[in-house]
Amino acid sequence: MREIIHIQAGSLSNYTGTHFWNTQENYFVYDEEDISMTDHNISFSEGRDEHNQPTLCPRLLAFDQKSNFGTLARGSHQEEALAWPTTWHGELLRQEQERIPRSEYHSRLDLEDVSEQAEPVAQIRYWSDFSRVFFDPKSIQAVPDTPELTEGDWNASSAAFSRYDDNVELMDGSLRLLVEDCNNLQGVQMIQDTSTFGGFSNSLLCAFREEHPKATIMSFSCLSSMSLLHANIGDSSQVMRVLNDTLSLRSVAEFCDLTIPILPPPQWEKNCWFPRHDIDKTSPYQTSAILSAHIETATLPLRLKGGFDDLQTIVAHLNWRKSTPFAALGGTLCPQGLSTENLQDIASLSIHSNGRPFFARRDVSRGLSEYEETAHDAWARAHGLKEPFLKWHHLPSCPIPTSFPPIFPDARPKVLKMISSLSTSPSTGGQLFDYAQFLESAAKRRDSALLTMGIEGDEVKELVSALWDIVDEYGDNEGGGGDLGEGMDEE
């Protein structure tokens, strides 16, 4: 058995993770004659549901501010906070916060079988409102709400981890128990919000690496909404957010074996990811569903029953040069079937406009016909990359849980045709160039944001130097504008 521990840190990451686990639940089979395509033991362990019955629970640590957990905040953390003191015998004034009511979606699950219903999901208030799996208590890591834990404040985020670890003994408690529950841990799959949990994740990864230096870590890092195209060096808040993203990228380059940066949804190129689908880019519920579908599909070979891929082989394939720690995530939904336009969409996600080849690429298709699989294979080979640098899997359609948002142009389908791609190429260094150049300019102007964050001039120079070293390894030091993350352009 080759178990994977999953970590989610931040609101968007947990929205994405909720969709991810709902899809995993769709692979469960309940008839002895049916065979699941996935090995549930890799990402699940045996636990108990709300009725104390045996069930499968994700091998997961989910970090977020307590106010974002919704009904999941009813657990042990809240009960401990409500416990009566035993050392005080005087008069007590007790005030209880009104409990969050059960979500409409969960109420419908209790009242009827919604496995076949096609009605839109009810109003979503929190990412826990549409979760379909049960979580082990140690998975719920509710970080206290603090005014300091704001977007772009690296130091406050780092301090939040230190306080939290001291209070709950995270490293020696929940995380250690997760690791000890694994027979043969292969590594960690992580998704994090850099804007609010960048410093927190850095401290967590640093502590984890001290205990498990050989474990493989693959990270999906959701960058802040601060576009470098619109960042103003004279605006301290904007500089702080750019610096926070940059510190996060350096952190994952140091502690993770492979990182896939994710651009914020407003910067996604619509036609590539979800042609003909009606997406509200301001809705984390909707955008995270698209992101999750591509992450789940791109990493599905890790969880296949009898599969040969694991975290080590995927990292070794994409980072075979040992100097390309960042990869790109691309893909497209194709509900009407695969077409030349769909294939070109993948090209625009994964190939920089200068036409330079990939270092390596892995495609995973879902639900293609035999004819469409042949068309994909011919198209892929025509781009000059050969095995072993080019690999692909053709797998069954992606299931759509009833928790998936109603984004479809026509009637809601039960499964989805799609293609997702992970790749490394020279163009991946393009936006790293932009980050390095931006911070160099901010340092020369001695921007007040650097002093506010307690970053000395020498530290900025060291950070910029580290970025230039990575850019040089990608061979793209002639200008920015690269497609970091999904390779999407701003609209």
VOPAGU-2260 file (C-alpha; in pm, 1 decimal, decimal comma):
REM VOPAGU-2260
SITE   aa  ch    i         X         Y         Z
SITE  MET   A    0       0,0       0,0       0,0
SITE  ARG   A    1     129,0     346,8     -94,5
SITE  GLU   A    2     -69,7     600,5     105,3
SITE  ILE   A    3     -91,3     973,0      30,4
SITE  ILE   A    4    -160,4    1234,1     297,9
SITE  HIS   A    5    -356,2    1535,0     172,6
SITE  ILE   A    6    -325,8    1887,9     309,7
SITE  GLN   A    7    -562,5    2176,3     233,4
SITE  ALA   A    8    -486,0    2525,4     366,7
SITE  GLY   A    9    -712,9    2820,1     298,7
SITE  SER   A   10   -1067,0    2886,5     181,1
SITE  LEU   A   11   -1026,6    2832,7    -195,5
SITE  SER   A   12    -813,7    2525,2    -128,6
SITE  ASN   A   13   -1084,9    2376,3      90,4
SITE  TYR   A   14   -1357,0    2455,0    -161,7
SITE  THR   A   15   -1143,4    2276,4    -420,2
SITE  GLY   A   16   -1071,7    1991,3    -181,4
SITE  THR   A   17   -1441,1    1944,5    -104,2
SITE  HIS   A   18   -1516,5    1892,6    -473,2
SITE  PHE   A   19   -1215,0    1661,0    -493,6
SITE  TRP   A   20   -1335,9    1435,9    -209,5
SITE  ASN   A   21   -1692,3    1433,2    -341,0
SITE  THR   A   22   -1556,5    1294,6    -666,8
SITE  GLN   A   23   -1358,7    1029,8    -477,4
SITE  GLU   A   24   -1680,2     928,9    -303,0
SITE  ASN   A   25   -1835,8     873,2    -646,4
SITE  TYR   A   26   -1580,4     597,3    -708,5
SITE  PHE   A   27   -1708,8     395,6    -411,9
SITE  VAL   A   28   -1890,6      75,9    -504,1
SITE  TYR   A   29   -2153,2     -85,6    -283,2
SITE  ASP   A   30   -2225,2    -403,6    -481,8
SITE  GLU   A   31   -1987,6    -694,5    -434,4
SITE  GLU   A   32   -1998,9    -761,2    -807,7
SITE  ASP   A   33   -1881,5    -410,0    -895,6
SITE  ILE   A   34   -1514,0    -319,8    -905,8
SITE  SER   A   35   -1390,1      30,8    -829,1
SITE  MET   A   36   -1133,7     181,7   -1062,3
SITE  THR   A   37    -949,9     341,0    -767,9
SITE  ASP   A   38    -767,6     201,0    -467,2
SITE  HIS   A   39    -943,4     379,6    -180,1
SITE  ASN   A   40    -674,4     284,5      72,1
SITE  ILE   A   41    -432,0     527,4     -91,0
SITE  SER   A   42    -623,5     840,6      11,7
SITE  PHE   A   43    -876,4     704,5     264,5
SITE  SER   A   44    -857,3     524,9     597,0
SITE  GLU   A   45   -1126,1     357,4     803,4
SITE  GLY   A   46   -1314,0     585,3    1038,8
SITE  ARG   A   47   -1660,0     643,2    1183,6
SITE  ASP   A   48   -1957,2     841,1    1055,4
SITE  GLU   A   49   -2193,0    1056,7    1262,1
SITE  HIS   A   50   -2383,0     742,7    1364,9
SITE  ASN   A   51   -2060,9     569,9    1476,0
SITE  GLN   A   52   -2077,7     330,0    1183,4
SITE  PRO   A   53   -1760,8     225,5     994,7
SITE  THR   A   54   -1688,8     441,1     692,7
SITE  LEU   A   55   -1396,8     570,6     487,1
SITE  CYS   A   56   -1247,5     905,5     585,9
SITE  PRO   A   57    -993,8    1109,5     386,1
SITE  ARG   A   58    -629,1    1101,1     492,1
SITE  LEU   A   59    -650,8    1476,7     527,8
SITE  LEU   A   60    -556,7    1782,6     729,5
SITE  ALA   A   61    -788,5    2071,4     639,8
SITE  PHE   A   62    -669,5    2410,9     766,7
SITE  ASP   A   63    -882,6    2722,6     750,5
SITE  GLN   A   64    -997,9    3002,8     973,5
SITE  LYS   A   65   -1261,3    2874,7    1213,6
SITE  SER   A   66   -1534,8    3099,3    1074,5
SITE  ASN   A   67   -1498,6    2931,3     733,2
SITE  PHE   A   68   -1574,6    2579,1     855,4
SITE  GLY   A   69   -1950,0    2626,9     883,1
SITE  THR   A   70   -2123,0    2330,0    1043,3
SITE  LEU   A   71   -1792,3    2143,6    1075,1
SITE  ALA   A   72   -1700,5    2392,3    1348,8
SITE  ARG   A   73   -1949,2    2210,8    1571,4
SITE  GLY   A   74   -1683,7    1951,8    1646,5
SITE  SER   A   75   -1437,1    1911,2    1929,0
SITE  HIS   A   76   -1287,8    2259,6    1898,6
SITE  GLN   A   77   -1619,1    2428,4    1966,8
SITE  GLU   A   78   -1726,5    2185,0    2234,9
SITE  GLU   A   79   -1401,2    2248,7    2421,8
SITE  ALA   A   80   -1461,5    2621,8    2399,5
SITE  LEU   A   81   -1810,1    2575,7    2547,6
SITE  ALA   A   82   -1696,0    2354,8    2837,8
SITE  TRP   A   83   -1779,0    2489,3    3185,0
SITE  PRO   A   84   -1478,7    2582,4    3404,0
SITE  THR   A   85   -1433,5    2370,8    3715,5
SITE  THR   A   86   -1213,1    2599,3    3927,6
SITE  TRP   A   87   -1454,3    2895,7    3952,9
SITE  HIS   A   88   -1754,1    2868,7    4186,5
SITE  GLY   A   89   -1889,4    3219,8    4152,7
SITE  GLU   A   90   -2162,7    3355,1    3927,8
SITE  LEU   A   91   -2115,6    3284,6    3557,4
SITE  LEU   A   92   -2250,3    3471,1    3259,1
SITE  ARG   A   93   -2255,3    3234,6    2963,5
SITE  GLN   A   94   -2312,4    3349,9    2606,9
SITE  GLU   A   95   -2331,5    3099,3    2325,2
SITE  GLN   A   96   -2297,8    3184,6    1960,9
SITE  GLU   A   97   -2596,9    3075,1    1756,9
SITE  ARG   A   98   -2522,3    2745,3    1592,6
SITE  ILE   A   99   -2501,1    2736,7    1216,5
SITE  PRO   A  100   -2802,0    2553,1    1069,8
SITE  ARG   A  101   -2758,0    2248,9     850,1
SITE  SER   A  102   -2712,9    2335,1     483,3
SITE  GLU   A  103   -3002,3    2291,9     241,2
SITE  TYR   A  104   -2801,2    2041,1      39,6
SITE  HIS   A  105   -2736,1    1818,7     340,7
SITE  SER   A  106   -3101,1    1843,4     442,5
SITE  ARG   A  107   -3201,2    1720,4      97,8
SITE  LEU   A  108   -2952,7    1435,7     126,7
SITE  ASP   A  109   -3120,9    1329,8     449,7
SITE  LEU   A  110   -3474,4    1351,4     312,3
SITE  GLU   A  111   -3437,8    1188,8     -26,4
SITE  ASP   A  112   -3209,9    1010,4    -265,6
SITE  VAL   A  113   -3054,2    1289,8    -470,4
SITE  SER   A  114   -2812,6    1065,2    -654,9
SITE  GLU   A  115   -3016,7    1102,4    -974,3
SITE  GLN   A  116   -3173,5    1444,3    -926,5
SITE  ALA   A  117   -3057,4    1719,6   -1155,1
SITE  GLU   A  118   -3174,7    2022,2    -955,9
SITE  PRO   A  119   -2916,4    2292,8    -886,1
SITE  VAL   A  120   -2739,3    2273,7    -553,8
SITE  ALA   A  121   -2896,7    2497,0    -291,9
SITE  GLN   A  122   -2727,6    2812,8    -167,8
SITE  ILE   A  123   -2368,6    2756,8     -56,5
SITE  ARG   A  124   -2248,3    2952,1     248,8
SITE  TYR   A  125   -1933,5    2753,5     337,4
SITE  TRP   A  126   -1725,1    2486,3     168,1
SITE  SER   A  127   -1859,7    2234,2     419,4
SITE  ASP   A  128   -2216,8    2294,9     293,4
SITE  PHE   A  129   -2179,8    2054,0       3,1
SITE  SER   A  130   -1937,8    1794,9     140,4
SITE  ARG   A  131   -2043,8    1432,5      85,2
SITE  VAL   A  132   -1776,2    1252,2     288,9
SITE  PHE   A  133   -1719,7    1210,7     663,3
SITE  PHE   A  134   -1404,4    1355,0     815,1
SITE  ASP   A  135   -1201,2    1209,6    1096,4
SITE  PRO   A  136   -1190,6    1461,9    1384,8
SITE  LYS   A  137    -816,4    1508,6    1343,0
SITE  SER   A  138    -873,8    1627,6     984,6
SITE  ILE   A  139   -1059,0    1937,5    1101,3
SITE  GLN   A  140    -791,2    2196,3    1180,8
SITE  ALA   A  141    -979,4    2516,5    1263,3
SITE  VAL   A  142    -727,9    2800,5    1299,7
SITE  PRO   A  143    -857,8    3077,3    1530,5
SITE  ASP   A  144    -984,0    3387,1    1352,4
SITE  THR   A  145    -740,0    3671,4    1405,3
SITE  PRO   A  146    -734,0    4021,2    1251,0
SITE  GLU   A  147    -366,4    3971,0    1170,3
SITE  LEU   A  148    -432,5    3676,4     937,1
SITE  THR   A  149    -503,1    3899,4     639,2
SITE  GLU   A  150    -415,7    3866,8     275,7
SITE  GLY   A  151     -48,6    3917,4     199,6
SITE  ASP   A  152      88,5    3925,7     555,2
SITE  TRP   A  153     360,2    3659,5     550,4
SITE  ASN   A  154     483,9    3721,2     904,7
SITE  ALA   A  155     135,9    3707,9    1060,2
SITE  SER   A  156      62,6    3386,2     873,6
SITE  SER   A  157     387,7    3231,1     998,1
SITE  ALA   A  158     314,1    3341,6    1354,3
SITE  ALA   A  159     -34,5    3189,0    1328,4
SITE  PHE   A  160     122,0    2849,5    1263,0
SITE  SER   A  161     354,6    2877,4    1562,2
SITE  ARG   A  162      68,1    2966,1    1794,6
SITE  TYR   A  163    -154,4    2696,0    1650,9
SITE  ASP   A  164     111,8    2425,1    1673,5
SITE  ASP   A  165     185,0    2523,3    2034,2
SITE  ASN   A  166    -184,4    2508,3    2126,6
SITE  VAL   A  167    -288,5    2184,8    1955,4
SITE  GLU   A  168      48,9    2007,4    1919,9
SITE  LEU   A  169     -16,7    1957,7    1550,6
SITE  MET   A  170     314,5    1800,8    1453,5
SITE  ASP   A  171     316,7    1557,3    1746,2
SITE  GLY   A  172     -58,8    1502,7    1736,0
SITE  SER   A  173    -281,9    1491,5    1429,1
SITE  LEU   A  174      -6,7    1488,3    1168,1
SITE  ARG   A  175     195,8    1221,2    1344,9
SITE  LEU   A  176    -116,7    1004,8    1379,8
SITE  LEU   A  177    -187,7    1038,5    1008,6
SITE  VAL   A  178     165,8     930,2     923,3
SITE  GLU   A  179     160,7     638,8    1169,0
SITE  ASP   A  180    -167,2     518,2    1014,7
SITE  CYS   A  181      16,5     465,0     683,3
SITE  ASN   A  182     186,9     134,7     611,0
SITE  ASN   A  183     409,5     281,1     339,6
SITE  LEU   A  184     369,1     656,4     302,3
SITE  GLN   A  185     461,7     774,8     -44,9
SITE  GLY   A  186     418,4    1144,1      27,2
SITE  VAL   A  187     192,2    1448,3      46,1
SITE  GLN   A  188     -42,8    1611,2    -202,8
SITE  MET   A  189    -104,1    1968,5     -90,6
SITE  ILE   A  190    -317,4    2259,8    -204,2
SITE  GLN   A  191    -273,5    2597,5     -34,1
SITE  ASP   A  192    -384,5    2960,2     -60,2
SITE  THR   A  193     -66,7    3167,5     -68,7
SITE  SER   A  194    -248,4    3493,2      13,6
SITE  THR   A  195    -361,6    3394,7     364,8
SITE  PHE   A  196    -180,7    3068,6     440,7
SITE  GLY   A  197     152,6    3126,6     264,5
SITE  GLY   A  198     361,6    3177,8     578,5
SITE  PHE   A  199     155,7    2917,8     764,8
SITE  SER   A  200     220,5    2657,0     494,0
SITE  ASN   A  201     591,0    2745,8     482,9
SITE  SER   A  202     627,6    2679,3     855,8
SITE  LEU   A  203     424,1    2359,9     827,1
SITE  LEU   A  204     635,8    2230,2     537,4
SITE  CYS   A  205     958,1    2322,1     718,1
SITE  ALA   A  206     850,2    2127,0    1026,9
SITE  PHE   A  207     731,9    1832,2     817,5
SITE  ARG   A  208    1060,9    1818,6     624,0
SITE  GLU   A  209    1256,4    1796,0     948,2
SITE  GLU   A  210    1062,4    1482,0    1039,6
SITE  HIS   A  211    1024,8    1332,7     689,7
SITE  PRO   A  212    1309,1    1452,9     466,7
SITE  LYS   A  213    1256,1    1183,4     201,3
SITE  ALA   A  214     878,1    1204,4     160,3
SITE  THR   A  215     767,8    1330,3    -181,5
SITE  ILE   A  216     556,1    1647,5    -176,9
SITE  MET   A  217     351,1    1776,3    -469,5
SITE  SER   A  218     185,3    2112,9    -414,0
SITE  PHE   A  219     -83,7    2312,9    -591,4
SITE  SER   A  220     -35,0    2675,4    -484,3
SITE  CYS   A  221    -326,5    2915,0    -542,1
SITE  LEU   A  222    -170,1    3256,7    -597,7
SITE  SER   A  223    -326,5    3580,4    -476,4
SITE  SER   A  224    -550,1    3801,5    -686,6
SITE  MET   A  225    -268,7    4055,3    -725,6
SITE  SER   A  226    -173,0    4054,1   -1093,5
SITE  LEU   A  227     180,2    4167,8   -1168,8
SITE  LEU   A  228      42,4    4351,0   -1472,0
SITE  HIS   A  229    -152,0    4582,0   -1241,2
SITE  ALA   A  230      77,5    4593,1    -936,7
SITE  ASN   A  231     200,1    4939,5    -846,4
SITE  ILE   A  232     536,1    4965,1    -672,7
SITE  GLY   A  233     411,9    5279,0    -499,2
SITE  ASP   A  234     121,6    5092,1    -337,0
SITE  SER   A  235     247,1    4921,3     -20,4
SITE  SER   A  236     -47,1    4680,3       6,6
SITE  GLN   A  237       8,0    4561,2    -349,7
SITE  VAL   A  238     381,7    4520,6    -295,9
SITE  MET   A  239     309,9    4318,3      18,6
SITE  ARG   A  240      85,2    4079,0    -174,5
SITE  VAL   A  241     340,7    4034,6    -452,5
SITE  LEU   A  242     616,2    3978,7    -196,9
SITE  ASN   A  243     397,5    3728,1     -12,1
SITE  ASP   A  244     339,3    3531,6    -333,6
SITE  THR   A  245     711,2    3540,8    -409,1
SITE  LEU   A  246     805,7    3415,9     -63,4
SITE  SER   A  247     551,2    3135,8    -106,0
SITE  LEU   A  248     698,8    3034,4    -441,6
SITE  ARG   A  249    1048,3    3024,9    -294,9
SITE  SER   A  250     916,4    2819,5      -2,5
SITE  VAL   A  251     754,3    2551,6    -216,6
SITE  ALA   A  252    1059,1    2541,6    -443,2
SITE  GLU   A  253    1266,5    2461,2    -133,7
SITE  PHE   A  254    1038,1    2214,1      42,7
SITE  CYS   A  255     827,0    2057,0    -235,3
SITE  ASP   A  256     948,4    1824,2    -507,5
SITE  LEU   A  257     704,3    1970,2    -760,7
SITE  THR   A  258     470,6    2270,2    -742,3
SITE  ILE   A  259     189,6    2371,1    -975,4
SITE  PRO   A  260     107,7    2741,0    -923,0
SITE  ILE   A  261    -256,5    2830,4    -988,5
SITE  LEU   A  262    -356,7    3173,9   -1113,8
SITE  PRO   A  263    -664,7    3336,7    -953,5
SITE  PRO   A  264    -994,0    3264,3   -1136,0
SITE  PRO   A  265   -1040,1    3620,2   -1275,5
SITE  GLN   A  266    -721,9    3563,2   -1476,5
SITE  TRP   A  267    -837,9    3234,1   -1627,6
SITE  GLU   A  268    -886,5    3223,3   -2000,6
SITE  LYS   A  269   -1248,5    3115,2   -2043,1
SITE  ASN   A  270   -1241,5    2927,4   -2371,1
SITE  CYS   A  271    -958,4    2699,0   -2266,6
SITE  TRP   A  272   -1089,8    2564,6   -1940,5
SITE  PHE   A  273   -1464,6    2556,3   -1981,6
SITE  PRO   A  274   -1589,4    2630,6   -2335,2
SITE  ARG   A  275   -1962,5    2707,7   -2348,8
SITE  HIS   A  276   -1995,5    2681,1   -1970,1
SITE  ASP   A  277   -2142,7    2964,2   -1766,5
SITE  ILE   A  278   -1893,7    3029,5   -1485,2
SITE  ASP   A  279   -1913,1    3301,4   -1223,2
SITE  LYS   A  280   -1545,1    3376,3   -1167,5
SITE  THR   A  281   -1623,2    3551,6    -839,8
SITE  SER   A  282   -1781,7    3236,8    -693,6
SITE  PRO   A  283   -1534,1    3009,7    -510,2
SITE  TYR   A  284   -1796,1    2732,6    -522,1
SITE  GLN   A  285   -1805,0    2738,3    -902,6
SITE  THR   A  286   -1442,6    2814,3    -985,5
SITE  SER   A  287   -1314,8    2554,7    -738,4
SITE  ALA   A  288   -1529,0    2290,3    -908,6
SITE  ILE   A  289   -1346,3    2349,9   -1237,9
SITE  LEU   A  290   -1006,8    2361,0   -1068,6
SITE  SER   A  291   -1081,6    2045,0    -872,0
SITE  ALA   A  292   -1196,3    1857,8   -1182,0
SITE  HIS   A  293    -859,0    1922,8   -1347,2
SITE  ILE   A  294    -653,9    1847,2   -1035,7
SITE  GLU   A  295    -852,2    1528,1    -974,1
SITE  THR   A  296    -813,9    1416,5   -1335,3
SITE  ALA   A  297    -443,8    1506,0   -1364,2
SITE  THR   A  298    -364,1    1311,7   -1044,3
SITE  LEU   A  299    -607,0    1020,7   -1096,2
SITE  PRO   A  300    -325,4     782,2   -1208,4
SITE  LEU   A  301    -193,4     808,1    -850,9
SITE  ARG   A  302    -509,2     639,7    -720,1
SITE  LEU   A  303    -581,7     376,5    -984,4
SITE  LYS   A  304    -622,0      21,8    -862,4
SITE  GLY   A  305    -324,2    -173,8    -990,1
SITE  GLY   A  306    -165,9     141,7   -1130,7
SITE  PHE   A  307     209,0     190,7   -1164,1
SITE  ASP   A  308     225,9     567,4   -1105,9
SITE  ASP   A  309     301,9     726,9    -771,5
SITE  LEU   A  310     415,0    1070,0    -656,7
SITE  GLN   A  311     779,4     980,7    -709,7
SITE  THR   A  312     733,5     867,8   -1069,9
SITE  ILE   A  313     526,2    1172,1   -1165,7
SITE  VAL   A  314     777,2    1412,3   -1010,0
SITE  ALA   A  315    1069,3    1227,2   -1167,6
SITE  HIS   A  316     900,0    1243,6   -1508,3
SITE  LEU   A  317     812,2    1613,1   -1503,5
SITE  ASN   A  318    1126,3    1727,4   -1320,9
SITE  TRP   A  319    1372,7    1490,2   -1483,7
SITE  ARG   A  320    1621,1    1776,8   -1520,4
SITE  LYS   A  321    1626,6    1811,7   -1136,1
SITE  SER   A  322    1606,2    2189,0   -1178,4
SITE  THR   A  323    1245,5    2256,1   -1283,6
SITE  PRO   A  324    1043,8    2255,6    -958,2
SITE  PHE   A  325     742,8    2430,4   -1114,9
SITE  ALA   A  326     497,1    2275,1   -1359,1
SITE  ALA   A  327     184,2    2396,8   -1539,3
SITE  LEU   A  328    -169,7    2263,0   -1516,5
SITE  GLY   A  329    -378,2    2278,4   -1832,6
SITE  GLY   A  330    -693,8    2124,7   -1966,8
SITE  THR   A  331   -1036,4    2163,7   -2116,7
SITE  LEU   A  332   -1388,8    2034,1   -2066,4
SITE  CYS   A  333   -1535,8    1886,9   -2381,9
SITE  PRO   A  334   -1899,9    1789,2   -2319,7
SITE  GLN   A  335   -1973,4    1789,0   -2690,2
SITE  GLY   A  336   -1683,8    1556,4   -2768,6
SITE  LEU   A  337   -1319,8    1608,6   -2861,7
SITE  SER   A  338   -1243,7    1836,0   -3153,5
SITE  THR   A  339    -943,7    2001,5   -3310,3
SITE  GLU   A  340   -1045,3    2315,9   -3122,4
SITE  ASN   A  341   -1033,1    2128,3   -2790,5
SITE  LEU   A  342    -684,3    2002,4   -2867,1
SITE  GLN   A  343    -570,7    2350,2   -2960,3
SITE  ASP   A  344    -709,5    2473,0   -2628,3
SITE  ILE   A  345    -472,3    2235,9   -2450,1
SITE  ALA   A  346    -188,2    2365,8   -2665,5
SITE  SER   A  347    -263,9    2724,6   -2566,3
SITE  LEU   A  348    -256,1    2623,1   -2201,7
SITE  SER   A  349      66,3    2428,8   -2216,6
SITE  ILE   A  350     275,2    2580,8   -2495,8
SITE  HIS   A  351     414,1    2932,0   -2474,9
SITE  SER   A  352     353,8    3155,6   -2776,7
SITE  ASN   A  353     719,0    3131,3   -2871,8
SITE  GLY   A  354     658,7    2767,8   -2968,1
SITE  ARG   A  355     942,7    2616,3   -2769,1
SITE  PRO   A  356     896,4    2247,4   -2681,0
SITE  PHE   A  357     809,9    2092,0   -2349,5
SITE  PHE   A  358    1058,4    1935,3   -2114,2
SITE  ALA   A  359     789,0    1679,4   -2028,8
SITE  ARG   A  360     411,8    1644,7   -2039,9
SITE  ARG   A  361     147,5    1411,4   -1895,9
SITE  ASP   A  362    -208,1    1409,4   -2033,8
SITE  VAL   A  363    -507,4    1236,2   -1878,0
SITE  SER   A  364    -827,7    1212,9   -2080,3
SITE  ARG   A  365   -1168,8    1112,5   -1945,8
SITE  GLY   A  366   -1444,7     944,0   -2142,9
SITE  LEU   A  367   -1308,3     982,0   -2495,6
SITE  SER   A  368   -1429,6     750,2   -2768,6
SITE  GLU   A  369   -1182,7     523,4   -2945,0
SITE  TYR   A  370   -1179,3     762,2   -3238,9
SITE  GLU   A  371   -1115,1    1060,7   -3009,4
SITE  GLU   A  372    -835,2     877,5   -2828,5
SITE  THR   A  373    -667,3     808,1   -3162,6
SITE  ALA   A  374    -703,6    1174,7   -3261,1
SITE  HIS   A  375    -549,6    1286,5   -2932,3
SITE  ASP   A  376    -255,4    1048,5   -2966,7
SITE  ALA   A  377    -183,3    1163,2   -3321,7
SITE  TRP   A  378    -202,4    1528,5   -3217,4
SITE  ALA   A  379      25,6    1472,7   -2917,9
SITE  ARG   A  380     291,6    1295,2   -3121,9
SITE  ALA   A  381     286,0    1571,6   -3383,7
SITE  HIS   A  382     422,1    1822,6   -3132,2
SITE  GLY   A  383     768,3    1668,4   -3135,4
SITE  LEU   A  384     781,4    1532,4   -2780,7
SITE  LYS   A  385     833,5    1156,4   -2767,1
SITE  GLU   A  386     829,1     893,1   -2497,3
SITE  PRO   A  387     945,8     880,2   -2223,9
SITE  PHE   A  388     903,3    1260,0   -2202,2
SITE  LEU   A  389     542,9    1238,5   -2323,5
SITE  LYS   A  390     293,3    1016,1   -2141,6
SITE  TRP   A  391     -84,7     988,1   -2139,2
SITE  HIS   A  392    -369,8     791,2   -1985,5
SITE  HIS   A  393    -715,1     738,8   -2138,2
SITE  LEU   A  394    -958,1     673,9   -1853,7
SITE  PRO   A  395   -1337,0     651,5   -1801,6
SITE  SER   A  396   -1550,5     964,9   -1785,6
SITE  CYS   A  397   -1530,4    1198,1   -1487,7
SITE  PRO   A  398   -1831,7    1146,4   -1257,6
SITE  ILE   A  399   -2031,6    1454,8   -1163,6
SITE  PRO   A  400   -2167,3    1448,4    -807,1
SITE  THR   A  401   -2493,6    1626,6    -734,5
SITE  SER   A  402   -2283,1    1874,9    -537,9
SITE  PHE   A  403   -2126,6    2002,7    -861,7
SITE  PRO   A  404   -2249,8    2355,1    -952,9
SITE  PRO   A  405   -2500,3    2404,0   -1238,1
SITE  ILE   A  406   -2260,0    2550,8   -1493,1
SITE  PHE   A  407   -2358,4    2340,8   -1793,4
SITE  PRO   A  408   -2500,9    2503,7   -2110,1
SITE  ASP   A  409   -2748,1    2218,5   -2160,6
SITE  ALA   A  410   -2906,2    1954,2   -1940,0
SITE  ARG   A  411   -2689,7    1844,5   -1650,4
SITE  PRO   A  412   -2481,9    1540,1   -1754,9
SITE  LYS   A  413   -2399,6    1251,0   -1520,4
SITE  VAL   A  414   -2039,3    1227,9   -1641,9
SITE  LEU   A  415   -1798,1    1460,8   -1815,1
SITE  LYS   A  416   -1554,9    1432,7   -2102,3
SITE  MET   A  417   -1236,7    1626,8   -2035,3
SITE  ILE   A  418    -860,6    1639,0   -2072,3
SITE  SER   A  419    -612,1    1760,5   -1811,5
SITE  SER   A  420    -240,5    1810,1   -1856,7
SITE  LEU   A  421      65,7    1859,3   -1635,7
SITE  SER   A  422     376,3    1987,4   -1808,2
SITE  THR   A  423     712,2    2152,5   -1764,8
SITE  SER   A  424     858,9    2375,8   -2033,8
SITE  PRO   A  425    1102,6    2668,3   -2072,8
SITE  SER   A  426     812,0    2914,9   -2062,5
SITE  THR   A  427     731,0    2821,2   -1701,0
SITE  GLY   A  428    1007,0    3055,7   -1587,2
SITE  GLY   A  429     848,5    3356,6   -1754,6
SITE  GLN   A  430     642,8    3485,9   -1463,2
SITE  LEU   A  431     921,2    3406,0   -1218,0
SITE  PHE   A  432    1119,8    3655,4   -1423,4
SITE  ASP   A  433     841,9    3911,1   -1367,9
SITE  TYR   A  434     839,0    3850,4    -991,0
SITE  ALA   A  435    1216,7    3889,6    -970,4
SITE  GLN   A  436    1213,1    4205,8   -1179,0
SITE  PHE   A  437     928,4    4358,8    -976,4
SITE  LEU   A  438    1097,7    4296,3    -643,3
SITE  GLU   A  439    1429,8    4429,5    -770,3
SITE  SER   A  440    1255,5    4754,6    -857,8
SITE  ALA   A  441    1079,5    4766,5    -520,0
SITE  ALA   A  442    1409,5    4709,7    -338,9
SITE  LYS   A  443    1583,9    4985,6    -532,9
SITE  ARG   A  444    1307,2    5225,7    -433,8
SITE  ARG   A  445    1323,4    5099,2     -74,8
SITE  ASP   A  446     949,3    5047,4     -76,3
SITE  SER   A  447     789,5    5088,1     266,2
SITE  ALA   A  448     609,2    4754,2     229,5
SITE  LEU   A  449     941,2    4574,0     264,5
SITE  LEU   A  450    1004,9    4748,7     596,2
SITE  THR   A  451     646,9    4684,0     709,8
SITE  MET   A  452     697,1    4311,8     656,8
SITE  GLY   A  453    1034,7    4324,1     830,8
SITE  ILE   A  454    1225,0    4224,7     516,6
SITE  GLU   A  455    1577,5    4360,9     506,4
SITE  GLY   A  456    1749,7    4463,8     185,5
SITE  ASP   A  457    1985,4    4166,0     194,8
SITE  GLU   A  458    1689,2    3929,8     233,3
SITE  VAL   A  459    1523,9    4077,8     -73,6
SITE  LYS   A  460    1846,8    4039,7    -270,9
SITE  GLU   A  461    1870,4    3675,9    -159,3
SITE  LEU   A  462    1508,1    3614,3    -260,3
SITE  VAL   A  463    1553,7    3775,9    -600,8
SITE  SER   A  464    1876,6    3584,1    -656,7
SITE  ALA   A  465    1699,1    3256,4    -583,0
SITE  LEU   A  466    1432,4    3343,9    -842,2
SITE  TRP   A  467    1694,3    3431,2   -1104,2
SITE  ASP   A  468    1862,6    3094,7   -1044,3
SITE  ILE   A  469    1533,5    2913,3   -1113,1
SITE  VAL   A  470    1460,8    3128,9   -1419,4
SITE  ASP   A  471    1804,0    3046,6   -1560,5
SITE  GLU   A  472    1735,3    2674,3   -1521,8
SITE  TYR   A  473    1418,6    2710,3   -1728,5
SITE  GLY   A  474    1610,9    2897,2   -1994,5
SITE  ASP   A  475    1363,1    3184,8   -2012,3
SITE  ASN   A  476    1548,6    3496,3   -1905,6
SITE  GLU   A  477    1469,1    3716,8   -2202,9
SITE  GLY   A  478    1147,1    3865,0   -2073,4
SITE  GLY   A  479     840,8    3795,9   -1865,2
SITE  GLY   A  480     482,9    3724,5   -1944,2
SITE  GLY   A  481     519,1    3354,7   -1888,5
SITE  ASP   A  482     225,2    3126,7   -1815,5
SITE  LEU   A  483     285,9    3029,4   -1457,4
SITE  GLY   A  484      29,9    2788,0   -1319,5
SITE  GLU   A  485    -238,9    2694,2   -1567,1
SITE  GLY   A  486     -77,1    2900,8   -1837,2
SITE  MET   A  487    -384,7    3125,0   -1853,2
SITE  ASP   A  488    -385,8    3479,3   -1979,5
SITE  GLU   A  489    -583,9    3768,2   -1841,3
SITE  GLU   A  490    -896,2    3852,6   -2029,7
